[in-house]
Amino acid sequence: MKFELTILGCGSAVPTLQRNAAAQVLNVLERYFLIDCGEGTQVSMRMKNCGFKNIDLICITHLHGDHFYGLMGLLSTIGNSSRIDDLTIVGPKGIGKMINALKTLIEYLPYKIIVVENPK
């Protein structure tokens, strides 16, 4: 099985010049999973040549800001990249409320967000 893990940021609640907030892209057989989306994830994705539209699923591990503060901007950028396919976001209890709050701040997304909360 072919897979590739790209570390976009890790181990820092406060981004530094050496490390960005938590985010990783996992490529499994050309399916792309974004694990966490800390502040600055879009910039890290550009630097590592990870495509925005290619993301099949976003997984937020827990609701600390350094793991999701970059999500609103990323969702907007994905929409501006002409994506129309549904996007699934998986996360812990409370992720649904958080996504609904983000949707009130983002005027328009050309794709549907499917939220899976607290999977077993």
Backbone hydrogen bonds, N-H to C=O, Kabsch-Sander energy under -0.5 kcal/mol:
donor,donor_aa,acceptor,acceptor_aa,energy
3,F,1,M,-0.5
4,E,27,N,-2.2
6,T,4,E,-0.5
6,T,25,V,-3.0
7,I,5,L,-0.6
8,L,6,T,-0.7
8,L,23,A,-2.3
9,G,23,A,-1.8
10,C,20,N,-0.9
16,T,19,R,-3.0
21,A,39,E,-0.7
22,A,66,D,-0.6
23,A,9,G,-2.1
24,Q,35,I,-1.7
25,V,6,T,-2.5
26,L,24,Q,-0.5
26,L,33,F,-3.1
27,N,4,E,-3.2
27,N,25,V,-0.5
28,V,26,L,-0.6
28,V,31,R,-2.7
29,L,2,K,-1.7
29,L,27,N,-0.6
31,R,28,V,-1.1
32,Y,54,N,-0.7
33,F,26,L,-2.6
34,L,57,L,-2.7
35,I,24,Q,-3.2
35,I,33,F,-0.6
36,D,34,L,-0.7
36,D,59,C,-3.4
37,C,67,H,-2.9
38,G,22,A,-2.8
41,T,38,G,-1.7
44,S,40,G,-2.1
45,M,41,T,-2.7
46,R,42,Q,-2.1
47,M,43,V,-2.4
48,K,44,S,-1.9
49,N,46,R,-1.2
50,C,45,M,-2.9
55,I,52,F,-1.1
56,D,32,Y,-3.1
57,L,32,Y,-1.4
58,I,88,T,-2.6
59,C,34,L,-3.3
60,I,58,I,-0.5
60,I,90,V,-3.0
61,T,59,C,-0.6
64,H,62,H,-1.0
67,H,64,H,-2.6
68,F,64,H,-0.5
68,F,65,G,-1.2
69,Y,65,G,-2.7
70,G,37,C,-2.3
71,L,68,F,-2.1
74,L,70,G,-2.0
75,L,71,L,-2.8
76,S,72,M,-1.9
77,T,73,G,-2.5
78,I,74,L,-2.8
79,G,75,L,-1.9
80,N,76,S,-2.2
81,S,77,T,-0.8
81,S,78,I,-0.8
82,S,79,G,-1.1
83,R,78,I,-1.3
87,L,112,K,-2.8
88,T,56,D,-0.8
89,I,114,I,-3.1
90,V,58,I,-3.1
91,G,116,V,-2.2
95,I,92,P,-2.3
98,M,94,G,-2.0
99,I,95,I,-2.6
100,N,96,G,-2.4
101,A,97,K,-2.2
102,L,98,M,-2.1
103,K,99,I,-2.5
104,T,100,N,-1.2
105,L,101,A,-0.7
105,L,102,L,-1.1
106,I,102,L,-1.5
107,E,105,L,-0.7
114,I,87,L,-2.8
114,I,112,K,-0.6
115,V,113,I,-0.5
116,V,89,I,-2.7
117,E,115,V,-0.6
118,N,91,G,-3.2
